[in-house]
């Protein structure tokens, strides 16, 4: 997706040839026009999958997931990383490891928000080792729902995440695939 590549080139910062900082438009500050375009692109790619719900993990994936939900006219659910005071224990749960933050999070979704038979599209901002996306698939499967596919904004294809998810039988659609970082530059697939 050229508009996303252009944004990465203009504002992304490569850190130690392993991380891409996109705080100015995706992870800390949002570019609303870009979020709409990302949502429309994912909706276009999954238009024939009869998606009934969009699922993401709390934080950076929410903005894109909302735009996908808006484009597909379906609700958006996000996994919580911390238990809410108003949430009871009737939840689906799993543990998700974050490569970027180097920590594990216990995440939950209220059972009333995901039900058997739903066709759920998963959205995440980055794909590196696939742990967050796999955690989301575990939640969907606990609910007896079906994973319609996994939409990734930025995939680091030099890490095993996409291959791991595809081997598990999931369709993965990444808007941008990064082959490598070198000398502070992003090299695309």
JOURHU-V766551 format. One record per run of one state. SS is the DSSP state (H for helix, E for strand, C for the rest). FROM is the first residue (numbers start at 1). LEN is the number of residues. Records with the same first field share a line. If there is no record, write none. Layout:
SS->FROM-LEN ; FROM-LEN
This chain:
C->1-1 ; 12-1 ; 16-3 ; 22-1 ; 28-4 ; 46-7 ; 58-4 ; 73-2 ; 81-10 ; 99-4 ; 114-5 ; 128-3 ; 143-3 ; 157-4 ; 168-4 ; 183-2 ; 189-1
H->2-10 ; 23-5 ; 32-14 ; 62-11 ; 111-3 ; 131-12 ; 161-7
E->13-3 ; 19-3 ; 53-5 ; 75-6 ; 91-8 ; 103-8 ; 119-9 ; 146-11 ; 172-11 ; 185-4
